[in-house]
Structures are given as C-alpha cells and as structure tokens.
Amino acid sequence: MEFLRTPESCFDNLPDYPFAPQYLSVTDADGTELRIHYLDEGPRDASPILLMHGEPSWSYLYRKFVPDLVARGHRVIAPDLIGFGRSDKPAARSDYTYERHVAWMSAWLSALDLNDITLFCQDWGGLIGLRLVAAFPDRFARLVIANTGLPVGTGSSDGFNAWLAFSQNVPQFPVGFIVNGGTLRELTPEEIAAYDAPFPDESYKEGAREFPKLVPITPDHASVAENHAAWKVLERFDKPVLTAFSDQDAVTKGGERVFIDRVPGAKGQAHTIIAGGGHFLQEDAPEQLCALIDAFIRSSQGQES
C-alpha cells in the first residue's frame, strides 16, 4: 500500500493547538505499517476520555476540549483517523474501507491498552468508535454519543444524500470550507486553514473523498452485517450511555432515538439536545459539552457532579 505523510511543517503555528504529537504504528493486513497520530494529555493514572473525530475533521476539532477536560483532572486522548490529520494517508481510494478503519483503530486501542474509557464520538468517530465498543466492551466504562449513528443499510436522510452528492462531485474537496459549513458560528480564516492543514493538495484527500461512500446506507453496502453484529453487543451494553445530539444538524437530527431505545445503558439518563449546535457541535458548544462529559463521569461514578 502506498501512503502519504503530511509534512510536519504544515502543522506549524496552528491556533489553540499547542499539543505535543504522539505516534503509534499499526500493521495493515497487507503488511504495510501506518502511523497513527494522537494527543495524550493529562495525568497518565487517570481514566481516559477518548475523543473520536469524523469526516473531514481531525483532532484539531477537540482543541478546546483537551485543556478544559485536563483542568478537570481527566486524561484526554484524541486520535487522528488514518487518512486525516497527522496520521498517514493511503494514496489510493480503494485502500479505504470501513472494516480497515475499524481494524486500524482496534490495533491502536489494543496497543495502548486503554481501559475504563469514556468515549465521546461524533460523525465517523461514532461509526468507528461504536464498533470499538462492540469489539472491546470491557474496555469502556461509559459512552457519550453525539451526531452520529451505526447504520445497517436502511436508508439515509436528505441531508446526508446532499452531502454524499457534493462530496463525490465537487472538483476540489474544500475541507476547511466543509467544516465551517457544518458549524453555526463562523470559523476564523486561521481555524479554516487549520482544518485544511493536513491536506497540502488533493492527493492527500482520498480518504476524505471516500468516507461518505463507505457509510452503509443500503443493504448492498459493505459492513452491514458487521454493524448488525455490533448492534447485538450494544443491545447488551448496560454501562452508562448518554446522547448529546445537536438541534440543527440536517444529517443526524433525531438520530439519538435509536440509541435511547435500544441500548440498555441509555435508560434513565439525562439525554441532552445541544441547542444552537450544527453538525460539528464541538465547534459550537465546547464548554457545554466538556461540562456535560465531566458531570456524566462524576455522576456515573457515584460522585457529586
């Protein structure tokens, strides 16, 4: 497998992103070693909060979460999915599959040997992150699920269909512009440039281009069977599960219901709708979400929030 590695100089002087890069290599089934970048901040002996990003963002999305949650005493880990951020980027679109992404991140999670994890996941961070929960349920202590799903080929929203058409037909894939379009607040030019930073040219964007096509929205899509199997695990997951979807995301609005209805750990939780949040609610409501994550951890540990 051929892959690209974004030059480190592309990440110089990003606003509000002073974190030291961490790297771990995983081996693909074809023998290729791919390097995964992640942030790991806060006390090493604290239980980790795992922040999973989606498409076409990267761990920059969590730049305001990291210092906030660390200040509250948590260890915070935020990886870049392969194809995004500082992680390696396979050069051919055909190298990107849903199952490969799950395998890569499963190897990463196992290598770090993380346990007692609080997962916060959004967009593809949920499609992959929830598969990690299904593969390693004993490693996870609780879940916070936001603006995502675990689709099994039963259709899609008009918002997703519009996004799919745009992503496959736009001549140049404008990553920063896309993230800005998915927020209610206007990102600064410097923030938009930071989302563009991992992709010096179009050749680095094959994963970002391919991701929308990989969402299993029809019965003929790959990974439908694997997601059905993951749902069987989630339907037995009785540790605390909280949903925090936003009110103004055309792609996922209403998607919290399936988790509330089907996952035992979601019963009786204080599910929240983030008012004034777009698809990338991490940009629109970071302080609210960090307070929610911290309070959920403390309350589900039997402590005062």
KOLMARBA-558171 format. One record per residue (C-alpha): residue number from 1; x, y, z; residue in one letter. Coordinates in steps of 0.001 Angstrom, whole numbers, plus 500000, padded with zeros to 6 digits. Each point is the difference from the previous one (the first is absolute). Layout:
N
  nr   east  north     up rest
 NUM      X      Y      Z    A
...
// end
This chain:
305
  nr   east  north     up rest
   1 500000 500000 500000    M
   2 501343 503408 499064    E
   3 499356 502784 502475    F
   4 500705 503684 500501    L
   5 501232 501711 503154    R
   6 499170 503672 500422    T
   7 503168 502049 500641    P
   8 500306 501113 503615    E
   9 500455 503576 498831    S
  10 496332 500045 498950    C
  11 499067 499943 503679    F
  12 502146 502931 501120    D
  13 498288 502779 501938    N
  14 496461 498613 500011    L
  15 497756 502159 502208    P
  16 499184 498480 503420    D
  17 501748 496718 499189    Y
  18 503231 499904 502059    P
  19 499899 496267 500714    F
  20 502965 497670 499619    A
  21 499394 497389 497280    P
  22 499981 496324 500956    Q
  23 500384 497220 497421    Y
  24 499335 496278 499914    L
  25 500422 497722 496986    S
  26 497541 497262 499092    V
  27 500463 497298 497393    T
  28 497388 499557 497290    D
  29 499001 496515 498878    A
  30 502176 500494 496898    D
  31 503051 500656 502189    G
  32 500151 503773 499572    T
  33 500860 501927 503147    E
  34 497870 503107 500417    L
  35 500642 502679 502578    R
  36 497083 501265 502098    I
  37 500277 503377 501701    H
  38 498239 500727 503274    Y
  39 499931 502484 502838    L
  40 500517 498669 503519    D
  41 499707 502698 502641    E
  42 499349 500011 503732    G
  43 500934 497621 502825    P
  44 501001 496548 498748    R
  45 498441 498316 503020    D
  46 496553 501516 499339    A
  47 497326 498142 498069    S
  48 500113 501101 496344    P
  49 497455 501992 498054    I
  50 500237 498890 496364    L
  51 498940 502710 497534    L
  52 499244 498604 496531    M
  53 499692 502380 497049    H
  54 498289 499425 496679    G
  55 500002 501264 496419    E
  56 501870 502066 498790    P
  57 501279 501364 503316    S
  58 502873 498891 502235    W
  59 501063 500372 503634    S
  60 500144 503772 499518    Y
  61 496220 499746 500493    L
  62 500672 499263 503678    Y
  63 502554 502759 500680    R
  64 497647 501668 502519    K
  65 498960 496703 501618    F
  66 503524 498921 500895    V
  67 501051 502816 502379    P
  68 496499 500253 501504    D
  69 499759 496292 500842    L
  70 503628 499771 501139    V
  71 499353 502911 502389    A
  72 497165 497915 501449    R
  73 502464 497207 500766    G
  74 499459 497703 497024    H
  75 502391 498289 497613    R
  76 498933 500901 496457    V
  77 500906 498017 496874    I
  78 499053 501194 496527    A
  79 501221 498002 496988    P
  80 500034 500972 496349    D
  81 498361 497326 497877    L
  82 502204 498647 497240    I
  83 499570 502267 496989    G
  84 499569 503077 502212    F
  85 501976 502443 502090    G
  86 503581 498998 500752    R
  87 499316 496308 499377    S
  88 501210 498269 496832    D
  89 497805 500185 496913    K
  90 499748 497031 497602    P
  91 500333 501350 496493    A
  92 497327 497941 498218    A
  93 496300 500439 500735    R
  94 499554 496236 499727    S
  95 502261 499580 503043    D
  96 497313 501543 502213    Y
  97 497286 497677 501271    T
  98 497820 500138 503098    Y
  99 501423 496710 501273    E
 100 503579 501144 499471    R
 101 499317 503120 502064    H
 102 498553 497875 502799    V
 103 502998 497648 499842    A
 104 502517 502861 500054    W
 105 498390 501673 503003    M
 106 499492 496672 501766    S
 107 503736 499340 499711    A
 108 500741 503492 501295    W
 109 497648 499626 502969    L
 110 501404 496594 500887    S
 111 503582 501224 499771    A
 112 499284 502846 502416    L
 113 498146 497534 502250    D
 114 497443 502594 501034    L
 115 497359 499049 502586    N
 116 497198 501694 501962    D
 117 499481 502193 496929    I
 118 497399 502737 499634    T
 119 499320 500269 496261    L
 120 498797 503231 498399    F
 121 499269 499414 496324    C
 122 498547 502016 497136    Q
 123 499484 499324 496266    D
 124 502402 497242 498820    W
 125 501448 500090 503488    G
 126 496804 498189 500938    G
 127 499888 497631 497048    L
 128 503501 498866 500943    I
 129 499938 500715 503735    G
 130 496824 498010 500620    L
 131 501524 497087 498109    R
 132 502916 500199 502473    L
 133 497498 499826 502848    V
 134 498432 496919 498409    A
 135 503424 498383 499538    A
 136 501322 500902 503465    F
 137 496987 500674 502242    P
 138 501959 499297 503183    D
 139 502400 502866 499249    R
 140 497214 502620 500036    F
 141 498430 501421 503156    A
 142 497491 502355 498391    R
 143 499058 501597 496667    L
 144 499011 503503 498916    V
 145 498534 499806 496502    I
 146 499545 503146 497885    A
 147 498884 500587 496402    N
 148 500815 496531 498736    T
 149 498499 496566 499379    G
 150 500734 496377 499324    L
 151 498141 499436 496718    P
 152 498918 496596 498720    V
 153 498868 500693 496445    G
 154 496550 501404 500714    T
 155 500266 503317 498202    G
 156 501265 503501 500711    S
 157 498822 503554 500592    S
 158 499590 502620 497297    D
 159 502827 501882 501688    G
 160 502349 497049 499652    F
 161 498971 499414 496379    N
 162 500830 503613 499160    A
 163 503365 499664 501734    W
 164 500771 496762 498151    L
 165 499258 501598 496631    A
 166 502101 503060 500816    F
 167 502946 497973 501257    S
 168 500217 497872 496879    Q
 169 499505 502766 497450    N
 170 501777 503112 501278    V
 171 503165 500455 497867    P
 172 502170 500936 502983    Q
 173 499103 498718 503467    F
 174 499973 503136 502226    P
 175 500564 498527 503466    V
 176 500058 503196 502052    G
 177 497040 501389 498086    F
 178 498055 496784 500712    I
 179 500694 500134 503742    V
 180 499058 503676 500091    N
 181 496764 499176 498190    G
 182 499183 497428 502672    G
 183 500216 502488 502875    T
 184 497599 502748 501027    L
 185 502741 502371 501050    R
 186 502307 501368 497329    E
 187 503495 498558 500283    L
 188 502881 502414 499662    T
 189 502186 499824 496876    P
 190 502774 498586 502203    E
 191 497718 497225 501307    E
 192 498865 499131 496474    I
 193 503663 499847 498939    A
 194 500712 497650 502926    A
 195 497400 497548 498715    Y
 196 501621 500218 496564    D
 197 503501 499527 501419    A
 198 500178 496179 499790    P
 199 499296 500099 496250    F
 200 502688 501893 498055    P
 201 498341 499017 496720    D
 202 497159 497822 498670    E
 203 502126 496840 500021    S
 204 499829 499973 503807    Y
 205 496194 500003 500016    K
 206 499159 496542 498673    E
 207 498760 498853 503412    G
 208 497910 503121 500471    A
 209 498508 499471 496550    R
 210 499256 496329 500597    E
 211 498498 500159 503502    F
 212 496497 501143 498928    P
 213 499759 497052 497580    K
 214 500864 497540 502780    L
 215 497005 500826 502217    V
 216 497828 496839 499771    P
 217 496706 501625 499024    I
 218 498760 497214 497687    T
 219 499793 496220 500494    P
 220 502653 499596 497298    D
 221 502626 502029 501848    H
 222 502947 498263 501616    A
 223 499992 499826 503815    S
 224 496224 499620 500403    V
 225 500444 496542 501533    A
 226 502820 501206 502243    E
 227 497906 502921 501253    N
 228 497061 497677 500688    H
 229 502360 497903 502102    A
 230 501211 503126 501815    A
 231 496418 500959 500809    W
 232 499526 496622 501682    K
 233 502831 500906 502373    V
 234 498669 503525 500578    L
 235 496579 498553 500792    E
 236 501666 498295 502982    R
 237 502166 502986 501016    F
 238 498649 501040 503401    D
 239 502688 502464 501060    K
 240 498973 503691 499914    P
 241 499227 501433 496548    V
 242 499095 503639 499394    L
 243 498917 501615 496734    T
 244 500802 503639 499231    A
 245 498829 500682 496458    F
 246 499624 503573 498734    S
 247 496772 501624 498868    D
 248 501180 501324 496621    Q
 249 501790 497169 498216    D
 250 498162 498987 496850    A
 251 502028 496785 499733    V
 252 499376 498437 503438    T
 253 497072 501864 501586    K
 254 497834 497508 501912    G
 255 502706 497345 499880    G
 256 500203 499818 503791    E
 257 496724 498085 500173    R
 258 501387 496675 498823    V
 259 502657 500023 502728    F
 260 497546 501013 502708    I
 261 497602 497264 498922    D
 262 502447 497145 499420    R
 263 502987 500382 502336    V
 264 499249 498942 503608    P
 265 502500 502432 501494    G
 266 498117 502927 498464    A
 267 496901 499350 502095    K
 268 499322 502698 502561    G
 269 502901 502237 498964    Q
 270 499705 503774 499676    A
 271 500188 500081 496200    H
 272 500701 503448 498638    T
 273 499281 501901 496810    I
 274 502706 502604 499417    I
 275 498126 503165 499025    A
 276 501724 502115 497398    G
 277 502256 497195 498808    G
 278 500761 499048 496427    G
 279 501497 496745 498731    H
 280 503375 500832 501556    F
 281 498529 500800 503400    L
 282 503501 499850 501499    Q
 283 500606 503378 498340    E
 284 496660 501481 501038    D
 285 499751 498863 503635    A
 286 503374 498797 501341    P
 287 499567 501366 503524    E
 288 496524 498494 500348    Q
 289 501161 496623 498716    L
 290 503061 499879 502266    C
 291 497860 500812 503036    A
 292 497533 497319 498919    L
 293 502724 497350 499569    I
 294 501562 500832 503362    D
 295 496655 499971 501825    A
 296 499006 496722 498357    F
 297 503238 498340 501082    I
 298 499679 501229 503569    R
 299 496324 499154 500357    S
 300 500421 496524 498552    S
 301 502877 499410 502392    Q
 302 497663 500861 502866    G
 303 501780 503284 500706    Q
 304 498626 503503 500129    E
 305 499962 501678 496604    S
// end
